[in-house]
Amino acid sequence: MPLLQKMDRMVSFRLSNEEYEQMREICEATGARTISDVARMAMEAFVRNGHSRKTNLELSARVEELESHIERLDFRLAELTGAAPQATGGGE
């Protein structure tokens, strides 16, 4: 985005004190001129990366798959060491 591009539209949203401080820290760390610049860069990255419901569903499926692998590895490790496997579910 050109440095001196005229901004015609405004978007407003509220932040908690903690969120505001995080944005301010990011602003300082990245050398952004304003918190608005940080928010704009974040939205551009979000749109550019094509975040969509499908992407979120794919990520959720991948996390579930990884959790399943971890459970199997934990169980196998317990078998190999002679330790009792720990329950990972909350239904007991």
PDB file of N, CA, C and O in Angstrom, chain B, residues numbered from 101:
ATOM      1  N   MET B 101       0.854  -1.163   0.000  1.00  0.00           N
ATOM      2  CA  MET B 101       0.000   0.000   0.000  1.00  0.00           C
ATOM      3  C   MET B 101       0.903   1.231   0.000  1.00  0.00           C
ATOM      4  O   MET B 101       1.844   1.310   0.790  1.00  0.00           O
ATOM      5  N   PRO B 102       0.623   2.190  -0.881  1.00  0.00           N
ATOM      6  CA  PRO B 102       1.432   3.409  -0.901  1.00  0.00           C
ATOM      7  C   PRO B 102       1.376   4.114   0.450  1.00  0.00           C
ATOM      8  O   PRO B 102       0.349   4.115   1.129  1.00  0.00           O
ATOM      9  N   LEU B 103       2.496   4.706   0.820  1.00  0.00           N
ATOM     10  CA  LEU B 103       2.617   5.316   2.140  1.00  0.00           C
ATOM     11  C   LEU B 103       1.596   6.428   2.365  1.00  0.00           C
ATOM     12  O   LEU B 103       1.047   6.543   3.461  1.00  0.00           O
ATOM     13  N   LEU B 104       1.335   7.237   1.361  1.00  0.00           N
ATOM     14  CA  LEU B 104       0.442   8.387   1.549  1.00  0.00           C
ATOM     15  C   LEU B 104      -0.892   8.219   0.839  1.00  0.00           C
ATOM     16  O   LEU B 104      -1.507   9.206   0.437  1.00  0.00           O
ATOM     17  N   GLN B 105      -1.345   6.987   0.682  1.00  0.00           N
ATOM     18  CA  GLN B 105      -2.625   6.739   0.041  1.00  0.00           C
ATOM     19  C   GLN B 105      -3.746   7.324   0.888  1.00  0.00           C
ATOM     20  O   GLN B 105      -3.773   7.140   2.105  1.00  0.00           O
ATOM     21  N   LYS B 106      -4.677   8.036   0.238  1.00  0.00           N
ATOM     22  CA  LYS B 106      -5.802   8.630   0.950  1.00  0.00           C
ATOM     23  C   LYS B 106      -6.757   7.519   1.396  1.00  0.00           C
ATOM     24  O   LYS B 106      -7.120   6.637   0.618  1.00  0.00           O
ATOM     25  N   MET B 107      -7.143   7.587   2.643  1.00  0.00           N
ATOM     26  CA  MET B 107      -8.085   6.617   3.197  1.00  0.00           C
ATOM     27  C   MET B 107      -9.469   7.247   3.203  1.00  0.00           C
ATOM     28  O   MET B 107      -9.685   8.280   3.837  1.00  0.00           O
ATOM     29  N   ASP B 108     -10.407   6.622   2.495  1.00  0.00           N
ATOM     30  CA  ASP B 108     -11.749   7.177   2.352  1.00  0.00           C
ATOM     31  C   ASP B 108     -12.767   6.584   3.316  1.00  0.00           C
ATOM     32  O   ASP B 108     -13.789   7.213   3.591  1.00  0.00           O
ATOM     33  N   ARG B 109     -12.514   5.410   3.822  1.00  0.00           N
ATOM     34  CA  ARG B 109     -13.489   4.708   4.669  1.00  0.00           C
ATOM     35  C   ARG B 109     -12.932   4.515   6.065  1.00  0.00           C
ATOM     36  O   ARG B 109     -11.719   4.461   6.270  1.00  0.00           O
ATOM     37  N   MET B 110     -13.846   4.410   7.025  1.00  0.00           N
ATOM     38  CA  MET B 110     -13.424   4.189   8.392  1.00  0.00           C
ATOM     39  C   MET B 110     -14.147   2.971   8.958  1.00  0.00           C
ATOM     40  O   MET B 110     -15.343   2.786   8.734  1.00  0.00           O
ATOM     41  N   VAL B 111     -13.415   2.153   9.685  1.00  0.00           N
ATOM     42  CA  VAL B 111     -13.969   1.012  10.397  1.00  0.00           C
ATOM     43  C   VAL B 111     -13.609   1.214  11.855  1.00  0.00           C
ATOM     44  O   VAL B 111     -12.481   1.584  12.181  1.00  0.00           O
ATOM     45  N   SER B 112     -14.568   0.970  12.725  1.00  0.00           N
ATOM     46  CA  SER B 112     -14.341   1.197  14.147  1.00  0.00           C
ATOM     47  C   SER B 112     -14.696  -0.064  14.917  1.00  0.00           C
ATOM     48  O   SER B 112     -15.697  -0.716  14.619  1.00  0.00           O
ATOM     49  N   PHE B 113     -13.873  -0.411  15.911  1.00  0.00           N
ATOM     50  CA  PHE B 113     -14.193  -1.523  16.789  1.00  0.00           C
ATOM     51  C   PHE B 113     -13.557  -1.269  18.141  1.00  0.00           C
ATOM     52  O   PHE B 113     -12.585  -0.521  18.249  1.00  0.00           O
ATOM     53  N   ARG B 114     -14.101  -1.886  19.159  1.00  0.00           N
ATOM     54  CA  ARG B 114     -13.616  -1.690  20.523  1.00  0.00           C
ATOM     55  C   ARG B 114     -12.625  -2.781  20.892  1.00  0.00           C
ATOM     56  O   ARG B 114     -12.702  -3.906  20.397  1.00  0.00           O
ATOM     57  N   LEU B 115     -11.688  -2.428  21.777  1.00  0.00           N
ATOM     58  CA  LEU B 115     -10.702  -3.362  22.296  1.00  0.00           C
ATOM     59  C   LEU B 115     -10.708  -3.311  23.812  1.00  0.00           C
ATOM     60  O   LEU B 115     -11.003  -2.275  24.409  1.00  0.00           O
ATOM     61  N   SER B 116     -10.383  -4.427  24.423  1.00  0.00           N
ATOM     62  CA  SER B 116     -10.178  -4.412  25.870  1.00  0.00           C
ATOM     63  C   SER B 116      -8.851  -3.706  26.128  1.00  0.00           C
ATOM     64  O   SER B 116      -8.077  -3.479  25.198  1.00  0.00           O
ATOM     65  N   ASN B 117      -8.586  -3.362  27.377  1.00  0.00           N
ATOM     66  CA  ASN B 117      -7.299  -2.736  27.708  1.00  0.00           C
ATOM     67  C   ASN B 117      -6.135  -3.645  27.313  1.00  0.00           C
ATOM     68  O   ASN B 117      -5.120  -3.175  26.800  1.00  0.00           O
ATOM     69  N   GLU B 118      -6.289  -4.953  27.555  1.00  0.00           N
ATOM     70  CA  GLU B 118      -5.234  -5.902  27.218  1.00  0.00           C
ATOM     71  C   GLU B 118      -5.002  -5.968  25.716  1.00  0.00           C
ATOM     72  O   GLU B 118      -3.859  -5.977  25.258  1.00  0.00           O
ATOM     73  N   GLU B 119      -6.094  -6.014  24.945  1.00  0.00           N
ATOM     74  CA  GLU B 119      -5.969  -6.052  23.492  1.00  0.00           C
ATOM     75  C   GLU B 119      -5.308  -4.778  22.964  1.00  0.00           C
ATOM     76  O   GLU B 119      -4.473  -4.828  22.061  1.00  0.00           O
ATOM     77  N   TYR B 120      -5.694  -3.636  23.541  1.00  0.00           N
ATOM     78  CA  TYR B 120      -5.110  -2.367  23.114  1.00  0.00           C
ATOM     79  C   TYR B 120      -3.605  -2.352  23.373  1.00  0.00           C
ATOM     80  O   TYR B 120      -2.835  -1.905  22.523  1.00  0.00           O
ATOM     81  N   GLU B 121      -3.187  -2.835  24.534  1.00  0.00           N
ATOM     82  CA  GLU B 121      -1.762  -2.872  24.866  1.00  0.00           C
ATOM     83  C   GLU B 121      -1.010  -3.808  23.921  1.00  0.00           C
ATOM     84  O   GLU B 121       0.114  -3.512  23.517  1.00  0.00           O
ATOM     85  N   GLN B 122      -1.631  -4.938  23.569  1.00  0.00           N
ATOM     86  CA  GLN B 122      -1.007  -5.859  22.621  1.00  0.00           C
ATOM     87  C   GLN B 122      -0.835  -5.180  21.262  1.00  0.00           C
ATOM     88  O   GLN B 122       0.212  -5.311  20.629  1.00  0.00           O
ATOM     89  N   MET B 123      -1.853  -4.464  20.820  1.00  0.00           N
ATOM     90  CA  MET B 123      -1.769  -3.751  19.542  1.00  0.00           C
ATOM     91  C   MET B 123      -0.684  -2.687  19.595  1.00  0.00           C
ATOM     92  O   MET B 123       0.058  -2.508  18.629  1.00  0.00           O
ATOM     93  N   ARG B 124      -0.586  -1.990  20.697  1.00  0.00           N
ATOM     94  CA  ARG B 124       0.427  -0.947  20.846  1.00  0.00           C
ATOM     95  C   ARG B 124       1.831  -1.553  20.796  1.00  0.00           C
ATOM     96  O   ARG B 124       2.736  -0.999  20.173  1.00  0.00           O
ATOM     97  N   GLU B 125       2.000  -2.704  21.463  1.00  0.00           N
ATOM     98  CA  GLU B 125       3.297  -3.386  21.445  1.00  0.00           C
ATOM     99  C   GLU B 125       3.655  -3.855  20.040  1.00  0.00           C
ATOM    100  O   GLU B 125       4.806  -3.746  19.618  1.00  0.00           O
ATOM    101  N   ILE B 126       2.666  -4.376  19.317  1.00  0.00           N
ATOM    102  CA  ILE B 126       2.906  -4.798  17.940  1.00  0.00           C
ATOM    103  C   ILE B 126       3.273  -3.602  17.080  1.00  0.00           C
ATOM    104  O   ILE B 126       4.151  -3.684  16.221  1.00  0.00           O
ATOM    105  N   CYS B 127       2.598  -2.502  17.321  1.00  0.00           N
ATOM    106  CA  CYS B 127       2.867  -1.261  16.591  1.00  0.00           C
ATOM    107  C   CYS B 127       4.329  -0.863  16.778  1.00  0.00           C
ATOM    108  O   CYS B 127       5.021  -0.569  15.804  1.00  0.00           O
ATOM    109  N   GLU B 128       4.791  -0.852  18.001  1.00  0.00           N
ATOM    110  CA  GLU B 128       6.179  -0.483  18.299  1.00  0.00           C
ATOM    111  C   GLU B 128       7.152  -1.493  17.703  1.00  0.00           C
ATOM    112  O   GLU B 128       8.174  -1.111  17.132  1.00  0.00           O
ATOM    113  N   ALA B 129       6.839  -2.777  17.832  1.00  0.00           N
ATOM    114  CA  ALA B 129       7.751  -3.828  17.369  1.00  0.00           C
ATOM    115  C   ALA B 129       7.884  -3.847  15.849  1.00  0.00           C
ATOM    116  O   ALA B 129       8.955  -4.148  15.322  1.00  0.00           O
ATOM    117  N   THR B 130       6.809  -3.529  15.149  1.00  0.00           N
ATOM    118  CA  THR B 130       6.833  -3.582  13.683  1.00  0.00           C
ATOM    119  C   THR B 130       7.200  -2.257  13.045  1.00  0.00           C
ATOM    120  O   THR B 130       7.449  -2.188  11.842  1.00  0.00           O
ATOM    121  N   GLY B 131       7.234  -1.206  13.849  1.00  0.00           N
ATOM    122  CA  GLY B 131       7.543   0.107  13.289  1.00  0.00           C
ATOM    123  C   GLY B 131       6.356   0.750  12.589  1.00  0.00           C
ATOM    124  O   GLY B 131       6.515   1.714  11.839  1.00  0.00           O
ATOM    125  N   ALA B 132       5.170   0.214  12.835  1.00  0.00           N
ATOM    126  CA  ALA B 132       3.971   0.808  12.239  1.00  0.00           C
ATOM    127  C   ALA B 132       3.752   2.188  12.846  1.00  0.00           C
ATOM    128  O   ALA B 132       4.081   2.424  14.009  1.00  0.00           O
ATOM    129  N   ARG B 133       3.194   3.096  12.049  1.00  0.00           N
ATOM    130  CA  ARG B 133       2.985   4.456  12.536  1.00  0.00           C
ATOM    131  C   ARG B 133       1.858   4.544  13.558  1.00  0.00           C
ATOM    132  O   ARG B 133       1.938   5.313  14.516  1.00  0.00           O
ATOM    133  N   THR B 134       0.809   3.752  13.350  1.00  0.00           N
ATOM    134  CA  THR B 134      -0.359   3.834  14.222  1.00  0.00           C
ATOM    135  C   THR B 134      -0.944   2.448  14.460  1.00  0.00           C
ATOM    136  O   THR B 134      -0.623   1.494  13.752  1.00  0.00           O
ATOM    137  N   ILE B 135      -1.800   2.354  15.461  1.00  0.00           N
ATOM    138  CA  ILE B 135      -2.516   1.106  15.712  1.00  0.00           C
ATOM    139  C   ILE B 135      -3.437   0.804  14.536  1.00  0.00           C
ATOM    140  O   ILE B 135      -3.660  -0.362  14.212  1.00  0.00           O
ATOM    141  N   SER B 136      -3.965   1.824  13.903  1.00  0.00           N
ATOM    142  CA  SER B 136      -4.798   1.616  12.714  1.00  0.00           C
ATOM    143  C   SER B 136      -4.003   0.908  11.622  1.00  0.00           C
ATOM    144  O   SER B 136      -4.534   0.035  10.934  1.00  0.00           O
ATOM    145  N   ASP B 137      -2.735   1.278  11.459  1.00  0.00           N
ATOM    146  CA  ASP B 137      -1.894   0.608  10.464  1.00  0.00           C
ATOM    147  C   ASP B 137      -1.734  -0.867  10.795  1.00  0.00           C
ATOM    148  O   ASP B 137      -1.765  -1.712   9.900  1.00  0.00           O
ATOM    149  N   VAL B 138      -1.563  -1.183  12.078  1.00  0.00           N
ATOM    150  CA  VAL B 138      -1.423  -2.583  12.504  1.00  0.00           C
ATOM    151  C   VAL B 138      -2.711  -3.348  12.194  1.00  0.00           C
ATOM    152  O   VAL B 138      -2.666  -4.451  11.650  1.00  0.00           O
ATOM    153  N   ALA B 139      -3.845  -2.766  12.539  1.00  0.00           N
ATOM    154  CA  ALA B 139      -5.129  -3.422  12.278  1.00  0.00           C
ATOM    155  C   ALA B 139      -5.333  -3.621  10.779  1.00  0.00           C
ATOM    156  O   ALA B 139      -5.814  -4.672  10.357  1.00  0.00           O
ATOM    157  N   ARG B 140      -4.980  -2.639   9.984  1.00  0.00           N
ATOM    158  CA  ARG B 140      -5.116  -2.726   8.529  1.00  0.00           C
ATOM    159  C   ARG B 140      -4.220  -3.838   7.976  1.00  0.00           C
ATOM    160  O   ARG B 140      -4.654  -4.625   7.135  1.00  0.00           O
ATOM    161  N   MET B 141      -2.971  -3.902   8.446  1.00  0.00           N
ATOM    162  CA  MET B 141      -2.055  -4.950   7.979  1.00  0.00           C
ATOM    163  C   MET B 141      -2.580  -6.338   8.346  1.00  0.00           C
ATOM    164  O   MET B 141      -2.484  -7.277   7.556  1.00  0.00           O
ATOM    165  N   ALA B 142      -3.137  -6.454   9.553  1.00  0.00           N
ATOM    166  CA  ALA B 142      -3.669  -7.750   9.993  1.00  0.00           C
ATOM    167  C   ALA B 142      -4.848  -8.174   9.113  1.00  0.00           C
ATOM    168  O   ALA B 142      -4.948  -9.338   8.727  1.00  0.00           O
ATOM    169  N   MET B 143      -5.734  -7.236   8.797  1.00  0.00           N
ATOM    170  CA  MET B 143      -6.882  -7.558   7.946  1.00  0.00           C
ATOM    171  C   MET B 143      -6.429  -7.905   6.533  1.00  0.00           C
ATOM    172  O   MET B 143      -6.961  -8.831   5.921  1.00  0.00           O
ATOM    173  N   GLU B 144      -5.456  -7.171   6.012  1.00  0.00           N
ATOM    174  CA  GLU B 144      -4.938  -7.485   4.675  1.00  0.00           C
ATOM    175  C   GLU B 144      -4.359  -8.892   4.643  1.00  0.00           C
ATOM    176  O   GLU B 144      -4.599  -9.643   3.698  1.00  0.00           O
ATOM    177  N   ALA B 145      -3.595  -9.252   5.676  1.00  0.00           N
ATOM    178  CA  ALA B 145      -3.012 -10.595   5.738  1.00  0.00           C
ATOM    179  C   ALA B 145      -4.107 -11.646   5.846  1.00  0.00           C
ATOM    180  O   ALA B 145      -4.022 -12.701   5.216  1.00  0.00           O
ATOM    181  N   PHE B 146      -5.124 -11.367   6.633  1.00  0.00           N
ATOM    182  CA  PHE B 146      -6.239 -12.294   6.808  1.00  0.00           C
ATOM    183  C   PHE B 146      -6.937 -12.546   5.475  1.00  0.00           C
ATOM    184  O   PHE B 146      -7.218 -13.691   5.123  1.00  0.00           O
ATOM    185  N   VAL B 147      -7.214 -11.483   4.740  1.00  0.00           N
ATOM    186  CA  VAL B 147      -7.883 -11.606   3.443  1.00  0.00           C
ATOM    187  C   VAL B 147      -6.960 -12.270   2.424  1.00  0.00           C
ATOM    188  O   VAL B 147      -7.391 -13.145   1.674  1.00  0.00           O
ATOM    189  N   ARG B 148      -5.694 -11.858   2.394  1.00  0.00           N
ATOM    190  CA  ARG B 148      -4.731 -12.391   1.437  1.00  0.00           C
ATOM    191  C   ARG B 148      -4.540 -13.898   1.622  1.00  0.00           C
ATOM    192  O   ARG B 148      -4.374 -14.624   0.642  1.00  0.00           O
ATOM    193  N   ASN B 149      -4.562 -14.365   2.850  1.00  0.00           N
ATOM    194  CA  ASN B 149      -4.352 -15.782   3.130  1.00  0.00           C
ATOM    195  C   ASN B 149      -5.607 -16.607   2.918  1.00  0.00           C
ATOM    196  O   ASN B 149      -5.582 -17.823   3.109  1.00  0.00           O
ATOM    197  N   GLY B 150      -6.699 -15.977   2.529  1.00  0.00           N
ATOM    198  CA  GLY B 150      -7.905 -16.701   2.175  1.00  0.00           C
ATOM    199  C   GLY B 150      -8.566 -17.416   3.321  1.00  0.00           C
ATOM    200  O   GLY B 150      -9.116 -18.501   3.137  1.00  0.00           O
ATOM    201  N   HIS B 151      -8.525 -16.827   4.515  1.00  0.00           N
ATOM    202  CA  HIS B 151      -9.178 -17.466   5.650  1.00  0.00           C
ATOM    203  C   HIS B 151     -10.667 -17.540   5.388  1.00  0.00           C
ATOM    204  O   HIS B 151     -11.327 -16.541   5.104  1.00  0.00           O
ATOM    205  N   SER B 152     -11.157 -18.720   5.488  1.00  0.00           N
ATOM    206  CA  SER B 152     -12.575 -18.953   5.230  1.00  0.00           C
ATOM    207  C   SER B 152     -13.058 -20.051   6.152  1.00  0.00           C
ATOM    208  O   SER B 152     -12.272 -20.650   6.887  1.00  0.00           O
ATOM    209  N   ARG B 153     -14.327 -20.306   6.113  1.00  0.00           N
ATOM    210  CA  ARG B 153     -14.891 -21.388   6.916  1.00  0.00           C
ATOM    211  C   ARG B 153     -14.244 -22.707   6.538  1.00  0.00           C
ATOM    212  O   ARG B 153     -13.958 -23.532   7.406  1.00  0.00           O
ATOM    213  N   LYS B 154     -14.012 -22.911   5.247  1.00  0.00           N
ATOM    214  CA  LYS B 154     -13.395 -24.152   4.789  1.00  0.00           C
ATOM    215  C   LYS B 154     -12.003 -24.306   5.397  1.00  0.00           C
ATOM    216  O   LYS B 154     -11.644 -25.387   5.865  1.00  0.00           O
ATOM    217  N   THR B 155     -11.224 -23.235   5.391  1.00  0.00           N
ATOM    218  CA  THR B 155      -9.882 -23.282   5.961  1.00  0.00           C
ATOM    219  C   THR B 155      -9.950 -23.626   7.443  1.00  0.00           C
ATOM    220  O   THR B 155      -9.162 -24.439   7.926  1.00  0.00           O
ATOM    221  N   ASN B 156     -10.880 -23.019   8.164  1.00  0.00           N
ATOM    222  CA  ASN B 156     -11.028 -23.297   9.591  1.00  0.00           C
ATOM    223  C   ASN B 156     -11.445 -24.743   9.837  1.00  0.00           C
ATOM    224  O   ASN B 156     -10.968 -25.381  10.776  1.00  0.00           O
ATOM    225  N   LEU B 157     -12.328 -25.253   9.001  1.00  0.00           N
ATOM    226  CA  LEU B 157     -12.746 -26.642   9.146  1.00  0.00           C
ATOM    227  C   LEU B 157     -11.585 -27.586   8.855  1.00  0.00           C
ATOM    228  O   LEU B 157     -11.420 -28.595   9.541  1.00  0.00           O
ATOM    229  N   GLU B 158     -10.779 -27.266   7.845  1.00  0.00           N
ATOM    230  CA  GLU B 158      -9.613 -28.090   7.530  1.00  0.00           C
ATOM    231  C   GLU B 158      -8.630 -28.076   8.696  1.00  0.00           C
ATOM    232  O   GLU B 158      -8.062 -29.111   9.044  1.00  0.00           O
ATOM    233  N   LEU B 159      -8.429 -26.913   9.294  1.00  0.00           N
ATOM    234  CA  LEU B 159      -7.528 -26.804  10.432  1.00  0.00           C
ATOM    235  C   LEU B 159      -8.055 -27.611  11.614  1.00  0.00           C
ATOM    236  O   LEU B 159      -7.288 -28.303  12.283  1.00  0.00           O
ATOM    237  N   SER B 160      -9.349 -27.528  11.873  1.00  0.00           N
ATOM    238  CA  SER B 160      -9.945 -28.292  12.968  1.00  0.00           C
ATOM    239  C   SER B 160      -9.775 -29.791  12.743  1.00  0.00           C
ATOM    240  O   SER B 160      -9.468 -30.531  13.678  1.00  0.00           O
ATOM    241  N   ALA B 161      -9.973 -30.236  11.516  1.00  0.00           N
ATOM    242  CA  ALA B 161      -9.811 -31.655  11.207  1.00  0.00           C
ATOM    243  C   ALA B 161      -8.364 -32.083  11.418  1.00  0.00           C
ATOM    244  O   ALA B 161      -8.104 -33.176  11.922  1.00  0.00           O
ATOM    245  N   ARG B 162      -7.437 -31.236  11.036  1.00  0.00           N
ATOM    246  CA  ARG B 162      -6.007 -31.553  11.212  1.00  0.00           C
ATOM    247  C   ARG B 162      -5.645 -31.629  12.695  1.00  0.00           C
ATOM    248  O   ARG B 162      -4.886 -32.507  13.104  1.00  0.00           O
ATOM    249  N   VAL B 163      -6.183 -30.717  13.496  1.00  0.00           N
ATOM    250  CA  VAL B 163      -5.923 -30.736  14.934  1.00  0.00           C
ATOM    251  C   VAL B 163      -6.472 -32.023  15.545  1.00  0.00           C
ATOM    252  O   VAL B 163      -5.808 -32.659  16.364  1.00  0.00           O
ATOM    253  N   GLU B 164      -7.679 -32.403  15.148  1.00  0.00           N
ATOM    254  CA  GLU B 164      -8.259 -33.648  15.662  1.00  0.00           C
ATOM    255  C   GLU B 164      -7.397 -34.844  15.276  1.00  0.00           C
ATOM    256  O   GLU B 164      -7.187 -35.749  16.083  1.00  0.00           O
ATOM    257  N   GLU B 165      -6.899 -34.846  14.047  1.00  0.00           N
ATOM    258  CA  GLU B 165      -6.031 -35.934  13.589  1.00  0.00           C
ATOM    259  C   GLU B 165      -4.747 -35.989  14.419  1.00  0.00           C
ATOM    260  O   GLU B 165      -4.313 -37.069  14.820  1.00  0.00           O
ATOM    261  N   LEU B 166      -4.150 -34.844  14.673  1.00  0.00           N
ATOM    262  CA  LEU B 166      -2.930 -34.796  15.479  1.00  0.00           C
ATOM    263  C   LEU B 166      -3.193 -35.241  16.916  1.00  0.00           C
ATOM    264  O   LEU B 166      -2.370 -35.939  17.509  1.00  0.00           O
ATOM    265  N   GLU B 167      -4.334 -34.840  17.479  1.00  0.00           N
ATOM    266  CA  GLU B 167      -4.684 -35.274  18.836  1.00  0.00           C
ATOM    267  C   GLU B 167      -4.823 -36.783  18.891  1.00  0.00           C
ATOM    268  O   GLU B 167      -4.402 -37.416  19.859  1.00  0.00           O
ATOM    269  N   SER B 168      -5.413 -37.361  17.856  1.00  0.00           N
ATOM    270  CA  SER B 168      -5.570 -38.817  17.793  1.00  0.00           C
ATOM    271  C   SER B 168      -4.212 -39.500  17.746  1.00  0.00           C
ATOM    272  O   SER B 168      -3.997 -40.500  18.431  1.00  0.00           O
ATOM    273  N   HIS B 169      -3.297 -38.973  16.949  1.00  0.00           N
ATOM    274  CA  HIS B 169      -1.945 -39.534  16.882  1.00  0.00           C
ATOM    275  C   HIS B 169      -1.254 -39.440  18.240  1.00  0.00           C
ATOM    276  O   HIS B 169      -0.593 -40.386  18.668  1.00  0.00           O
ATOM    277  N   ILE B 170      -1.400 -38.325  18.905  1.00  0.00           N
ATOM    278  CA  ILE B 170      -0.775 -38.143  20.220  1.00  0.00           C
ATOM    279  C   ILE B 170      -1.331 -39.153  21.220  1.00  0.00           C
ATOM    280  O   ILE B 170      -0.577 -39.732  22.002  1.00  0.00           O
ATOM    281  N   GLU B 171      -2.643 -39.367  21.197  1.00  0.00           N
ATOM    282  CA  GLU B 171      -3.241 -40.344  22.109  1.00  0.00           C
ATOM    283  C   GLU B 171      -2.689 -41.741  21.857  1.00  0.00           C
ATOM    284  O   GLU B 171      -2.388 -42.477  22.796  1.00  0.00           O
ATOM    285  N   ARG B 172      -2.555 -42.107  20.560  1.00  0.00           N
ATOM    286  CA  ARG B 172      -2.016 -43.432  20.239  1.00  0.00           C
ATOM    287  C   ARG B 172      -0.561 -43.549  20.681  1.00  0.00           C
ATOM    288  O   ARG B 172      -0.148 -44.583  21.207  1.00  0.00           O
ATOM    289  N   LEU B 173       0.208 -42.494  20.466  1.00  0.00           N
ATOM    290  CA  LEU B 173       1.608 -42.514  20.902  1.00  0.00           C
ATOM    291  C   LEU B 173       1.716 -42.593  22.421  1.00  0.00           C
ATOM    292  O   LEU B 173       2.568 -43.307  22.950  1.00  0.00           O
ATOM    293  N   ASP B 174       0.855 -41.859  23.120  1.00  0.00           N
ATOM    294  CA  ASP B 174       0.846 -41.889  24.584  1.00  0.00           C
ATOM    295  C   ASP B 174       0.525 -43.297  25.080  1.00  0.00           C
ATOM    296  O   ASP B 174       1.164 -43.804  26.003  1.00  0.00           O
ATOM    297  N   PHE B 175      -0.469 -43.914  24.458  1.00  0.00           N
ATOM    298  CA  PHE B 175      -0.855 -45.272  24.844  1.00  0.00           C
ATOM    299  C   PHE B 175       0.281 -46.247  24.574  1.00  0.00           C
ATOM    300  O   PHE B 175       0.592 -47.090  25.414  1.00  0.00           O
ATOM    301  N   ARG B 176       0.900 -46.134  23.405  1.00  0.00           N
ATOM    302  CA  ARG B 176       2.000 -47.039  23.040  1.00  0.00           C
ATOM    303  C   ARG B 176       3.193 -46.849  23.970  1.00  0.00           C
ATOM    304  O   ARG B 176       3.828 -47.823  24.374  1.00  0.00           O
ATOM    305  N   LEU B 177       3.500 -45.599  24.308  1.00  0.00           N
ATOM    306  CA  LEU B 177       4.587 -45.307  25.232  1.00  0.00           C
ATOM    307  C   LEU B 177       4.303 -45.927  26.601  1.00  0.00           C
ATOM    308  O   LEU B 177       5.200 -46.480  27.237  1.00  0.00           O
ATOM    309  N   ALA B 178       3.051 -45.833  27.047  1.00  0.00           N
ATOM    310  CA  ALA B 178       2.670 -46.430  28.328  1.00  0.00           C
ATOM    311  C   ALA B 178       2.832 -47.941  28.272  1.00  0.00           C
ATOM    312  O   ALA B 178       3.276 -48.557  29.241  1.00  0.00           O
ATOM    313  N   GLU B 179       2.471 -48.542  27.139  1.00  0.00           N
ATOM    314  CA  GLU B 179       2.660 -49.990  26.983  1.00  0.00           C
ATOM    315  C   GLU B 179       4.131 -50.367  27.081  1.00  0.00           C
ATOM    316  O   GLU B 179       4.494 -51.324  27.764  1.00  0.00           O
ATOM    317  N   LEU B 180       4.960 -49.615  26.398  1.00  0.00           N
ATOM    318  CA  LEU B 180       6.393 -49.922  26.354  1.00  0.00           C
ATOM    319  C   LEU B 180       7.087 -49.713  27.693  1.00  0.00           C
ATOM    320  O   LEU B 180       8.036 -50.427  28.018  1.00  0.00           O
ATOM    321  N   THR B 181       6.624 -48.744  28.468  1.00  0.00           N
ATOM    322  CA  THR B 181       7.267 -48.457  29.755  1.00  0.00           C
ATOM    323  C   THR B 181       6.590 -49.170  30.910  1.00  0.00           C
ATOM    324  O   THR B 181       7.080 -49.128  32.039  1.00  0.00           O
ATOM    325  N   GLY B 182       5.477 -49.818  30.642  1.00  0.00           N
ATOM    326  CA  GLY B 182       4.769 -50.529  31.691  1.00  0.00           C
ATOM    327  C   GLY B 182       3.907 -49.629  32.551  1.00  0.00           C
ATOM    328  O   GLY B 182       3.374 -50.071  33.569  1.00  0.00           O
ATOM    329  N   ALA B 183       3.763 -48.388  32.164  1.00  0.00           N
ATOM    330  CA  ALA B 183       2.929 -47.448  32.922  1.00  0.00           C
ATOM    331  C   ALA B 183       1.486 -47.573  32.451  1.00  0.00           C
ATOM    332  O   ALA B 183       1.221 -47.907  31.296  1.00  0.00           O
ATOM    333  N   ALA B 184       0.570 -47.301  33.354  1.00  0.00           N
ATOM    334  CA  ALA B 184      -0.843 -47.327  32.987  1.00  0.00           C
ATOM    335  C   ALA B 184      -1.160 -46.085  32.165  1.00  0.00           C
ATOM    336  O   ALA B 184      -0.793 -44.978  32.558  1.00  0.00           O
ATOM    337  N   PRO B 185      -1.840 -46.250  31.021  1.00  0.00           N
ATOM    338  CA  PRO B 185      -2.192 -45.074  30.213  1.00  0.00           C
ATOM    339  C   PRO B 185      -3.191 -44.192  30.952  1.00  0.00           C
ATOM    340  O   PRO B 185      -4.074 -44.684  31.655  1.00  0.00           O
ATOM    341  N   GLN B 186      -3.037 -42.888  30.781  1.00  0.00           N
ATOM    342  CA  GLN B 186      -3.940 -41.934  31.422  1.00  0.00           C
ATOM    343  C   GLN B 186      -5.122 -41.673  30.496  1.00  0.00           C
ATOM    344  O   GLN B 186      -4.958 -41.583  29.279  1.00  0.00           O
ATOM    345  N   ALA B 187      -6.304 -41.552  31.073  1.00  0.00           N
ATOM    346  CA  ALA B 187      -7.477 -41.234  30.286  1.00  0.00           C
ATOM    347  C   ALA B 187      -7.380 -39.801  29.822  1.00  0.00           C
ATOM    348  O   ALA B 187      -7.050 -38.911  30.606  1.00  0.00           O
ATOM    349  N   THR B 188      -7.672 -39.563  28.522  1.00  0.00           N
ATOM    350  CA  THR B 188      -7.607 -38.191  27.997  1.00  0.00           C
ATOM    351  C   THR B 188      -8.997 -37.601  27.821  1.00  0.00           C
ATOM    352  O   THR B 188      -9.130 -36.389  27.649  1.00  0.00           O
ATOM    353  N   GLY B 189     -10.015 -38.411  27.860  1.00  0.00           N
ATOM    354  CA  GLY B 189     -11.374 -37.891  27.722  1.00  0.00           C
ATOM    355  C   GLY B 189     -11.882 -37.359  29.041  1.00  0.00           C
ATOM    356  O   GLY B 189     -11.248 -37.564  30.076  1.00  0.00           O
ATOM    357  N   GLY B 190     -12.994 -36.691  29.025  1.00  0.00           N
ATOM    358  CA  GLY B 190     -13.540 -36.144  30.265  1.00  0.00           C
ATOM    359  C   GLY B 190     -14.790 -36.848  30.705  1.00  0.00           C
ATOM    360  O   GLY B 190     -15.518 -36.329  31.550  1.00  0.00           O
ATOM    361  N   GLY B 191     -15.076 -38.043  30.149  1.00  0.00           N
ATOM    362  CA  GLY B 191     -16.347 -38.676  30.410  1.00  0.00           C
ATOM    363  C   GLY B 191     -16.340 -39.694  31.522  1.00  0.00           C
ATOM    364  O   GLY B 191     -17.159 -40.613  31.493  1.00  0.00           O
ATOM    365  N   GLU B 192     -15.469 -39.587  32.495  1.00  0.00           N
ATOM    366  CA  GLU B 192     -15.456 -40.576  33.573  1.00  0.00           C
ATOM    367  C   GLU B 192     -16.118 -40.039  34.791  1.00  0.00           C
ATOM    368  O   GLU B 192     -16.202 -40.733  35.805  1.00  0.00           O
TER     369      GLU B 192
END
